[in-house]
Amino acid sequence: MKKLILGIAVLSTSLAFAQTTTKTSSSSDVRFGVKGGMNVSSLSKDAGLEDQKSKIGFNAGIFATIPVAESFSIQPEVLYSQYGAKIENTDEFTVLGTTTRNVESYSTNLDYIAVPVMFQYNFVPNFYVEAGPEFGFLVGAKNKGDRTTTVTTGSNTSTSSASYSDKIDKDNLNTFNFGIGLGAGYYFTDNIGITARYVAGVTDVAKDRPNGSDAIRNNTFQVGLAYKF
């Protein structure tokens, strides 16, 4: 991780130096900024996850926009980004005339330090499209939800509910996540803009998955605001 961040920093510094020493009339200065917004994330499985739904989270961090040619820029970012999914399970069984029904709704929360490196093209000065890789480093993982149990015996019914929050053993998860981002943005002023991006995961969330089982990958749609200084 340190080598990756150092490499990005060296690349950004080199491009910034080149931009300032070979500046043309169509170039502009390197711009730094902050951004934040909402994540709508899910976990995809090769064979499908019928019980899986999207989860709302957030992202926030810093970025630098580095012009490298007319209409082209590179934008490295460092973000705190919440991924994961919402899952609902129902289990019902009957033993000796007593029916037990368990309804569980929980969110799998996977928190990353994400380092996207977006290559941007400006159709007009205020509007751009982008694509590029995202490197993610897992910093937290837990399941949080509610469980309701209903027990029915004849005409008698009892219901109990409980909330829980359980940490996921990170030894069972890949601490590195790689994805590909596609997005666009529009700046209303020289400083304030709106951004949208979809990041499709490439790496498996789980570590040491058995042969023949399907990989599960992070996917998220992001929308938010950006402010350039």
Residue, then its C-alpha position, 0 to 999 in steps of 0.5 A: m500500500k505504501k509503495l502504491i501511494l508513494g508511486i501515485a505521489v511521485l507520478s502526480t508530482s512529476l506530472a505537475f512539474a511537467q505541466t508547469t514547465t511545459k505549459t501551453s496556452s490551453s493548459s491550466d494549473v493543477r487544482f486540488g479539491v475535496k469531494g463527498g457523496m453517497n454510495v449505492s453499493s452491492l455485492s455481485k456473484d457470477a451466478g447471481l445473488e437473489d436475496q441481495k439488495s443495495k446498501i446506502g453508504f458514503n464516500a469522502g476525500i481529497f483529489a488533485t486534477i492534473p492537466v497533461a494535454e489539451s482537454f485531458s487530465i489525470q485525477p488521483e484521489v484518496l477516499y474513505s468509501q463504504y461498500g457492501a450490501k443489504i441481505e434479507n433471509t427467511d427461515e421457517f421450520t416445524v417440529l412436533g407441531t411448533t413452527t418457528r419462523n426467523v426473519e433476518s435483515y442485515s447489512t454487510n459493511l465493507d469500509y475501504i481507503a480507496v485510491p482512484v486514478m481517473f483519466q478525464y476528457n473535457f468535452v467543454p471546460n465544465f463537463y468531463v467524462e472519466a475512466g480509470p482504475e480504483f485501488g482499495f484497502l480494507v479497513g473495516a468489516k462488519n455485519k449489522g442487522d435485526r433478527t425477528t423470531t416468531v414461534t407458533t404452537g396451535s393458536n399461541t404465537s410469540t415474537s421476539s426481536a434482537s439487533y446485533s453488530d458483528k465484526i467480520d474476521k478480516d483474515n477471511l477477506n481480501t484486504f485489497n480491492f481492485g475496480i474499474g471506474l466510469g463516470a462524468g462530472y459537471y462544474f456549475t462554477d469554477n469551484i463547485g461541481i457534481t460528480a457521478r461514477y460507477v465502480a465495477g469490482v474485479t477482485d473477489v471479496a473473499k480470500d481462499r475461495p474453494n475451487g468451483s465456487d463463484a467469486i463475489r465482487n464489490n460494485t457501487f454507484q457514487v454521486g456527490l459534490a466536488y469543490k476545487f480550491 
